[in-house]
């Protein structure tokens, strides 16, 4: 059992407990909540959106069926639950997670973009480069769940830039893939890329520790897929707060090259769900999966790809998945495999579908599916198409599905309503029955609860807002009912939705468009002006009491 004296990153699935009423009129109690966030995947990668095009294994745009993912669980959720075609986060991970965990834009959180955070002065008077979210936003999603009496679990990828203080986000347990800058590597895996100085031109050199070979184009990382680096946060029967997996005789005997990181995440997550059931507590699972994120493929020694995943088989008649046993044989980069596919973005989308199926089946086993809310989304667009893109809505546009099979949702199917990552916090607060804690607390999010479970015909959000920092400055992105402004300062006519959710015509002459488009532009410009504080309020300054 290897203890690590720091705290670290995460993976998230969330299932939320809400006080609703069943079909017989009896209160069902606080619902369980599962929020599952995939990594770097645009809506077009999911068949429910019927966009006509998607990404190939090489990341190119294609309409070839051989590259199309199959997602039977999400297809079912799209019919029986709801999915949104105008859901936005930001074009990159850190600022999106800042939105999701706080219900606030960067104007408050100061998490403007990757590598662009507000500074702050800590309790010792020292200047910190990255202000923690729990400083700028003390009522985060984990804090609300704890206050509501939930068992709280954080899994997959933390991404909080603050390895020493994960416990301050309101979660009691977790399982993570640690980033290289956060903690020492796992003593159980040499599947990692490490820095090895610089060459004669001053360029950084990175080496595959498994093979000892230099890997041009790679970056420092640890495997989140095969022979993974997995850190447990507050595991039971351990004295250390952070302990590397495997941490028992049983798990150490089972840990091999063919151990798949997300399978470990799921194993530990299910154990926590069992614990909550035994203790008669609702659970809140916040799972930010690494699945979907390009990485180094340690099996085939490929840089920046979608690594292989376990082979999956779907039985349509029984609506069940079967995962083939994964075996990796060999040494030092020379491997043969069985039960493992060739990778690619399609396989990552399908593995997320399998993940959702596993969570649904576990809820069935525990007898709580009818009192569980599942929210699935991703943190930004697909790498090579949307991630960090300034073009149209490709960066911030994300899929979003919500499923609550026993809680009498009043909406089903495809929704054209605007939805933002900041809307999740107030929605969860309503579901958990603790929205009163947010009285007087500034949020940018608007609860989806009245729309999802009430008689409201529309969600209250009237626009989507996002932002990104580029080499030529900080850019604001916004979309209204008729027009959209992107990170390249271009305006588009979005009055008619396009099948591919992308091919909107650019507006180059405002005199040639209908008046309602010009009015929408003026309205959105005023909103942008109200959020334009990057240059004047970039860093965190505590309010004076």
matplotlib code that plots the C-alpha trace (Angstrom):
import matplotlib.pyplot as plt

x = [0.0, 1.7, 0.6, 1.0, 1.2, -0.8, -4.3, -5.1, -7.2, -10.4, -13.1, -16.7, -20.1, -23.0, -26.3, -28.5, -31.1, -34.2, -37.4, -39.9, -43.1, -43.6, -46.6, -48.6, -48.1, -45.8, -42.6, -39.6, -37.0, -33.7, -32.7, -29.3, -27.4, -24.8, -22.9, -20.7, -18.4, -16.5, -13.4, -13.0, -16.0, -18.4, -22.1, -21.5, -19.7, -22.9, -25.5, -28.5, -27.6, -27.9, -25.4, -24.5, -20.8, -18.4, -14.7, -12.6, -9.9, -7.5, -9.7, -10.9, -14.5, -16.2, -19.6, -18.2, -20.2, -17.1, -16.1, -19.6, -19.9, -22.8, -24.4, -27.5, -27.7, -27.5, -29.9, -32.4, -31.8, -32.3, -35.8, -36.9, -35.0, -33.9, -30.9, -30.0, -28.6, -27.6, -25.5, -22.3, -19.3, -16.0, -13.5, -11.1, -11.2, -10.1, -12.5, -15.3, -14.7, -14.7, -18.2, -19.5, -18.3, -19.4, -22.3, -20.3, -18.4, -14.7, -15.7, -16.1, -14.0, -11.0, -10.5, -10.4, -8.8, -6.0, -2.9, -4.8, -6.0, -6.3, -3.6, -4.4, -2.8, -3.0, -3.3, 0.4, 0.6, 2.1, 1.1, -0.3, -0.5, -3.8, -6.6, -8.4, -12.1, -13.0, -11.6, -13.5, -16.6, -17.1, -20.5, -19.4, -21.3, -19.6, -20.3, -24.0, -24.2, -22.5, -24.9, -27.8, -26.6, -25.3, -22.4, -20.0, -17.6, -15.3, -13.7, -11.5, -9.8, -9.6, -8.1, -8.2, -4.5, -4.4, -3.2, -3.0, -6.6, -9.0, -10.8, -11.8, -14.1, -16.7, -16.0, -15.4, -14.0, -12.5, -10.4, -8.1, -5.4, -2.8, -1.2, 2.7, 2.9, 0.7, 2.1, 4.9, 4.1, 2.6, 5.2, 3.2, 3.4, 6.2, 3.6, 4.5, 6.2, 8.9, 11.0, 14.7, 16.2, 16.6, 18.4, 21.1, 18.4, 16.8, 13.8, 12.4, 13.1, 10.5, 11.1, 8.8, 9.8, 8.5, 10.8, 13.5, 13.0, 12.7, 9.3, 9.3, 6.0, 5.0, 4.4, 4.8, 1.9, 0.9, -1.3, -5.0, -5.8, -3.6, -1.5, -2.9, -1.7, -4.7, -4.8, -7.4, -8.7, -9.7, -10.0, -11.5, -9.2, -6.2, -4.4, -3.2, -5.5, -4.0, -3.1, -2.1, -4.1, -3.7, -3.7, -4.8, -3.5, -6.5, -6.2, -2.4, -2.7, -5.3, -3.3, -1.6, -0.7, -4.2, -5.8, -7.8, -8.0, -11.7, -12.5, -10.7, -12.6, -15.9, -15.0, -14.2, -17.3, -19.6, -18.1, -19.0, -22.5, -22.8, -21.5, -24.2, -26.9, -25.7, -25.8, -29.1, -27.7, -28.3, -25.1, -23.7, -21.2, -19.2, -17.3, -15.0, -13.8, -10.5, -12.2, -12.2, -9.0, -6.1, -3.0, 0.1, -0.7, 1.7, 0.6, 1.5, 3.9, 1.8, 1.8, -1.4, -4.1, -7.2, -5.7, -7.3, -10.1, -11.5, -13.7, -17.4, -20.4, -24.0, -26.9, -29.9, -32.5, -31.4, -30.1, -26.8, -23.2, -20.5, -16.8, -14.2, -11.3, -8.3, -4.8, -1.5, 1.6, 5.2, 7.8, 9.4, 6.9, 6.8, 3.2, 0.6, -3.0, -6.4, -9.7, -8.5, -9.6, -7.5, -8.6, -9.9, -12.5, -15.4, -14.2, -14.0, -17.5, -18.7, -16.8, -18.6, -21.9, -20.8, -19.9, -23.5, -24.9, -22.8, -24.1, -27.7, -27.3, -25.8, -28.7, -31.1, -29.2, -29.5, -33.1, -32.6, -32.8, -36.3, -34.9, -31.8, -30.9, -28.1, -26.5, -24.1, -22.0, -18.4, -16.1, -15.5, -15.4, -13.4, -9.6, -8.8, -12.3, -13.6, -11.2, -9.6, -11.2, -12.2, -14.4, -18.2, -19.4, -17.1, -15.1, -17.8, -20.6, -21.1, -23.6, -25.9, -28.3, -30.4, -32.2, -34.5, -36.6, -38.7, -39.0, -41.7, -39.7, -42.1, -39.9, -38.6, -36.5, -34.5, -34.6, -33.6, -33.3, -30.1, -28.2, -24.9, -22.5, -23.3, -26.9, -25.9, -25.2, -28.6, -30.3, -28.6, -29.3, -33.1, -32.9, -31.2, -33.5, -30.8, -31.4, -32.0, -28.3, -27.8, -29.9, -27.8, -25.0, -24.2, -24.7, -24.7, -26.5, -30.3, -31.9, -33.3, -35.6, -38.8, -38.3, -37.4, -39.8, -42.4, -44.9, -42.5, -42.5, -39.1, -35.9, -35.2, -31.8, -32.0, -28.4, -25.2, -22.0, -18.4, -14.8, -11.3, -7.8, -5.8, -2.4, -4.1, -6.1, -9.1, -12.2, -15.9, -18.2, -22.0, -25.1, -28.6, -31.8, -30.7, -27.0, -23.8, -20.3, -17.3, -13.8, -12.6, -14.8, -17.1, -20.9, -23.1, -26.8, -28.1, -31.8, -32.2, -30.5, -28.2, -28.1, -24.4, -24.8, -22.0, -22.6, -24.1, -23.6, -21.3, -22.8, -20.6, -23.1, -25.5, -27.6, -28.6, -30.0, -33.5, -34.0, -34.4, -30.8, -29.5, -31.6, -30.2, -26.7, -27.2, -28.8, -25.9, -23.3, -24.7, -24.4, -20.8, -20.1, -21.4, -19.0, -16.0, -13.9, -10.9, -8.5, -9.7, -10.7, -8.4, -7.1, -8.9, -9.5, -11.5, -14.6, -14.1, -16.5]
y = [0.0, 3.1, 6.4, 9.7, 12.8, 15.1, 15.3, 15.2, 15.1, 13.4, 11.6, 12.4, 10.8, 12.3, 11.0, 13.4, 13.1, 15.2, 15.5, 14.5, 12.4, 9.0, 7.9, 7.0, 10.5, 9.4, 11.4, 9.5, 11.3, 12.8, 11.3, 10.0, 12.1, 11.0, 13.6, 11.9, 14.2, 12.8, 14.5, 16.5, 15.2, 17.3, 16.6, 15.4, 12.3, 11.0, 9.4, 10.9, 14.3, 13.0, 15.6, 13.7, 14.0, 13.0, 12.5, 9.7, 7.8, 10.4, 13.2, 14.3, 15.1, 12.2, 10.6, 7.1, 4.6, 2.6, 5.5, 6.1, 5.2, 3.0, 4.2, 2.1, 3.4, 7.1, 6.4, 5.1, 8.0, 10.4, 8.9, 8.4, 11.3, 14.6, 15.8, 19.4, 20.6, 24.1, 23.1, 25.2, 25.0, 26.6, 25.6, 24.0, 21.9, 24.0, 26.9, 24.4, 22.6, 26.0, 26.7, 23.2, 23.1, 26.6, 27.7, 30.9, 32.4, 33.3, 36.9, 35.5, 32.2, 33.8, 30.5, 32.2, 29.4, 26.8, 28.5, 31.7, 32.0, 34.9, 35.2, 35.6, 36.3, 33.3, 33.2, 33.5, 36.6, 34.8, 35.4, 32.3, 32.0, 30.1, 31.0, 27.9, 27.5, 27.0, 30.4, 32.3, 30.1, 28.6, 27.0, 24.6, 21.5, 19.2, 21.6, 21.6, 17.8, 17.5, 20.0, 18.0, 14.8, 13.1, 10.6, 12.5, 10.8, 12.5, 10.3, 10.2, 13.5, 16.4, 19.1, 21.5, 22.6, 22.1, 18.7, 19.6, 20.6, 18.3, 17.8, 21.5, 20.9, 19.0, 15.4, 12.6, 9.9, 9.7, 8.0, 9.9, 9.8, 12.1, 14.7, 14.7, 18.0, 16.9, 13.8, 11.2, 8.5, 5.2, 2.6, 0.0, 1.3, 2.4, 3.4, 7.1, 9.7, 11.7, 14.7, 14.1, 17.5, 19.4, 18.9, 21.1, 23.5, 23.8, 21.7, 19.4, 15.7, 13.2, 9.5, 6.5, 5.0, 1.6, 1.4, 3.9, 5.4, 9.1, 10.0, 13.1, 15.1, 13.5, 15.4, 14.4, 12.1, 9.0, 6.2, 6.6, 3.5, 0.4, -0.4, 2.9, 5.3, 5.3, 7.3, 6.7, 9.6, 8.7, 5.0, 2.9, 1.1, 3.3, 5.8, 7.9, 10.4, 9.5, 5.9, 4.4, 1.5, -1.4, -1.2, -4.6, -8.1, -8.9, -5.9, -6.2, -9.7, -8.6, -5.6, -6.2, -4.5, -5.4, -3.5, -0.7, 2.6, 3.4, -0.2, 0.6, 3.9, 2.0, -0.7, 1.9, 3.9, 0.9, 0.1, 3.7, 3.3, 0.1, 2.0, 4.7, 2.0, 0.3, 3.6, 4.6, 7.8, 9.2, 9.4, 12.2, 10.9, 13.5, 11.7, 13.5, 10.7, 10.8, 8.8, 10.9, 12.6, 12.0, 10.5, 8.4, 4.8, 2.7, -0.5, 0.6, 3.5, 6.2, 9.8, 11.9, 9.4, 7.8, 4.7, 1.3, 0.3, -3.1, -4.9, -4.5, -6.4, -5.2, -7.7, -5.7, -8.2, -8.2, -4.6, -5.7, -5.1, -7.7, -6.7, -9.1, -10.0, -7.9, -9.4, -7.7, -9.9, -8.9, -6.5, -3.1, -2.0, -5.3, -6.3, -8.7, -8.3, -10.0, -8.5, -5.1, -3.0, -0.7, 2.5, 5.6, 8.2, 5.9, 3.4, 6.1, 7.2, 3.6, 3.1, 6.1, 4.5, 1.3, 3.4, 4.8, 1.3, 0.1, 2.9, 2.2, -1.5, -0.8, 1.5, -1.3, -3.7, -1.4, -0.7, 3.0, 3.7, 5.1, 7.7, 8.7, 11.5, 11.0, 13.9, 13.2, 15.8, 16.6, 19.4, 20.9, 20.0, 17.2, 17.8, 18.7, 20.0, 21.9, 21.9, 25.3, 26.4, 30.0, 29.0, 29.3, 27.3, 24.4, 25.0, 25.4, 23.3, 20.1, 17.2, 17.0, 14.2, 14.0, 10.8, 10.3, 7.3, 7.3, 11.0, 12.1, 14.4, 16.5, 16.8, 14.1, 13.9, 16.6, 20.1, 23.3, 25.3, 27.1, 25.3, 26.2, 24.3, 27.0, 25.8, 22.5, 23.8, 25.5, 22.5, 20.1, 22.4, 22.2, 18.5, 18.1, 20.5, 23.0, 25.9, 28.1, 27.9, 29.9, 32.8, 36.0, 34.0, 35.3, 32.7, 32.9, 29.6, 29.2, 26.0, 23.6, 22.1, 24.0, 23.0, 19.4, 18.5, 21.3, 22.9, 25.5, 25.3, 26.9, 27.1, 30.6, 31.0, 33.3, 33.1, 31.1, 32.8, 31.5, 32.7, 31.8, 33.3, 33.3, 34.7, 38.0, 38.4, 37.2, 36.6, 36.4, 34.1, 34.4, 32.9, 34.2, 33.2, 34.8, 35.5, 34.2, 35.8, 33.5, 33.7, 35.1, 38.2, 36.9, 37.0, 34.3, 33.9, 31.0, 31.8, 28.5, 25.5, 23.3, 19.6, 19.5, 22.2, 24.1, 25.4, 28.7, 31.6, 34.4, 37.9, 40.2, 43.0, 43.9, 46.0, 42.9, 40.9, 41.2, 43.7, 41.0, 39.8, 43.3, 43.7, 40.4, 41.5, 44.7, 42.8, 40.3, 43.1, 44.7, 41.4, 41.1, 44.6, 43.6, 40.7, 42.6, 42.7, 40.6, 43.5, 45.2, 42.3, 39.5, 38.5, 37.6, 40.3, 39.3, 41.4, 43.8, 43.2]
z = [0.0, -1.2, 0.4, -1.4, 0.8, -1.5, -3.1, -6.7, -9.9, -10.9, -12.9, -12.6, -12.8, -10.9, -9.7, -7.9, -5.2, -5.4, -3.6, -6.3, -6.3, -7.8, -9.9, -6.8, -5.4, -2.6, -2.1, -3.5, -1.3, -2.4, -5.7, -6.5, -9.0, -11.6, -13.6, -16.2, -18.2, -21.2, -22.5, -25.8, -27.7, -29.9, -30.3, -33.8, -32.4, -30.9, -33.3, -31.5, -33.0, -36.6, -37.9, -41.0, -40.4, -37.6, -36.9, -38.4, -36.6, -38.0, -36.7, -40.1, -40.9, -42.6, -43.3, -43.7, -41.6, -40.6, -38.3, -36.8, -33.1, -31.9, -28.7, -27.8, -24.3, -25.2, -28.1, -25.5, -23.2, -26.1, -26.6, -23.0, -21.5, -23.1, -25.0, -25.9, -29.2, -27.9, -24.8, -24.3, -22.0, -23.1, -25.8, -23.3, -20.2, -17.2, -17.8, -18.5, -15.2, -13.5, -14.9, -14.1, -10.5, -9.5, -11.6, -12.4, -15.3, -15.1, -14.3, -10.8, -10.7, -12.5, -14.4, -17.8, -19.8, -19.7, -18.5, -17.9, -14.3, -11.9, -9.2, -5.5, -2.1, 0.2, 4.0, 4.4, 2.2, -0.7, -4.2, -5.9, -9.7, -9.8, -7.4, -6.3, -7.2, -3.5, -2.8, -5.5, -5.2, -1.7, -2.6, -5.3, -6.4, -3.9, -1.0, -1.9, -2.1, 1.3, 2.9, 1.4, 3.2, 0.1, -0.1, -2.4, -4.9, -7.4, -10.1, -13.1, -13.6, -11.2, -13.3, -10.3, -10.5, -6.7, -5.6, -1.9, -1.3, -3.1, 0.2, 0.2, -2.8, -0.7, -1.7, 0.7, -1.6, -5.1, -7.7, -10.1, -12.8, -11.3, -13.5, -13.6, -11.8, -8.9, -7.4, -7.8, -10.4, -9.4, -8.2, -10.1, -13.7, -16.1, -18.7, -18.6, -20.7, -18.7, -19.5, -20.2, -20.6, -23.9, -27.2, -28.6, -29.9, -26.5, -27.4, -24.6, -24.9, -23.8, -23.2, -23.0, -19.6, -20.7, -23.7, -22.9, -26.4, -27.1, -28.3, -30.6, -30.3, -27.0, -23.8, -20.1, -19.1, -17.3, -18.8, -18.0, -20.1, -19.9, -16.8, -15.4, -12.7, -10.4, -7.1, -4.5, -2.4, 1.2, 0.5, 3.3, 5.7, 4.9, 7.1, 4.2, 2.4, -1.0, -1.8, -5.1, -6.5, -6.3, -2.5, -1.4, -1.9, -4.1, -6.3, -6.5, -7.8, -10.4, -11.6, -15.0, -18.3, -19.4, -16.5, -18.0, -16.0, -16.5, -15.4, -12.1, -11.8, -12.2, -9.7, -7.0, -8.0, -7.6, -4.2, -3.1, -4.4, -2.3, 0.8, 0.3, -0.1, 3.1, 5.0, 3.5, 2.0, -1.5, -3.6, -5.7, -8.3, -10.1, -12.8, -15.3, -17.4, -19.4, -22.2, -25.4, -24.6, -27.0, -25.3, -25.9, -26.9, -24.9, -26.6, -30.1, -29.3, -31.0, -30.1, -29.6, -30.6, -29.1, -27.4, -27.7, -25.4, -24.4, -27.0, -26.4, -27.6, -27.4, -27.2, -28.6, -27.5, -23.9, -23.9, -22.3, -22.9, -22.7, -22.3, -23.5, -21.2, -22.1, -22.1, -23.0, -23.3, -23.9, -22.6, -23.3, -25.9, -27.9, -27.1, -28.4, -27.3, -27.2, -26.3, -27.2, -30.3, -32.4, -30.8, -32.4, -31.4, -32.3, -29.7, -27.0, -27.6, -27.4, -24.2, -22.7, -23.7, -21.9, -18.9, -18.8, -19.1, -16.2, -14.0, -15.0, -14.3, -10.9, -10.0, -11.0, -8.8, -5.9, -6.6, -7.0, -10.8, -10.5, -8.0, -9.9, -12.3, -14.8, -16.6, -19.4, -21.2, -22.3, -21.4, -24.9, -28.6, -30.3, -30.6, -34.2, -34.8, -31.8, -28.9, -28.5, -31.8, -32.4, -35.3, -34.9, -31.9, -32.4, -29.2, -26.5, -28.1, -26.2, -26.1, -23.1, -22.1, -19.0, -17.9, -14.9, -15.7, -12.5, -11.7, -14.1, -16.3, -18.3, -21.4, -23.8, -26.9, -28.6, -27.1, -28.9, -25.6, -24.6, -21.8, -20.2, -17.9, -15.3, -15.2, -13.6, -10.1, -9.6, -11.2, -8.8, -5.9, -6.7, -7.1, -3.7, -2.0, -0.9, -3.3, -0.3, 0.4, -2.8, -1.7, -2.0, -3.6, -7.1, -9.9, -13.6, -13.9, -14.3, -13.0, -15.5, -12.9, -13.8, -17.5, -16.9, -14.1, -14.2, -16.6, -18.0, -21.8, -22.1, -20.1, -18.9, -20.6, -23.6, -24.9, -24.5, -23.4, -23.4, -23.7, -24.6, -24.4, -27.5, -28.6, -29.6, -26.4, -24.5, -26.7, -25.8, -27.7, -27.6, -29.4, -29.4, -31.2, -34.5, -34.5, -33.1, -32.5, -32.5, -31.1, -34.4, -34.0, -36.9, -36.8, -38.2, -39.0, -36.8, -37.2, -39.0, -37.4, -39.6, -39.6, -39.0, -36.2, -37.9, -41.5, -40.6, -43.1, -42.0, -41.9, -43.8, -44.5, -41.8, -44.1, -46.0, -43.1, -41.5, -38.6, -36.0, -36.6, -36.1, -33.0, -31.7, -32.4, -30.4, -27.5, -27.4, -27.7, -24.6, -22.7, -23.9, -22.6, -19.2, -19.0, -20.4, -17.2, -18.3, -18.4, -15.3, -13.0, -14.2, -10.7, -7.5, -4.9, -1.9, -1.1, 1.8, 4.6]

ax = plt.figure().add_subplot(projection="3d")
ax.plot(x, y, z, "-o")
ax.set_aspect("equal")
plt.show()
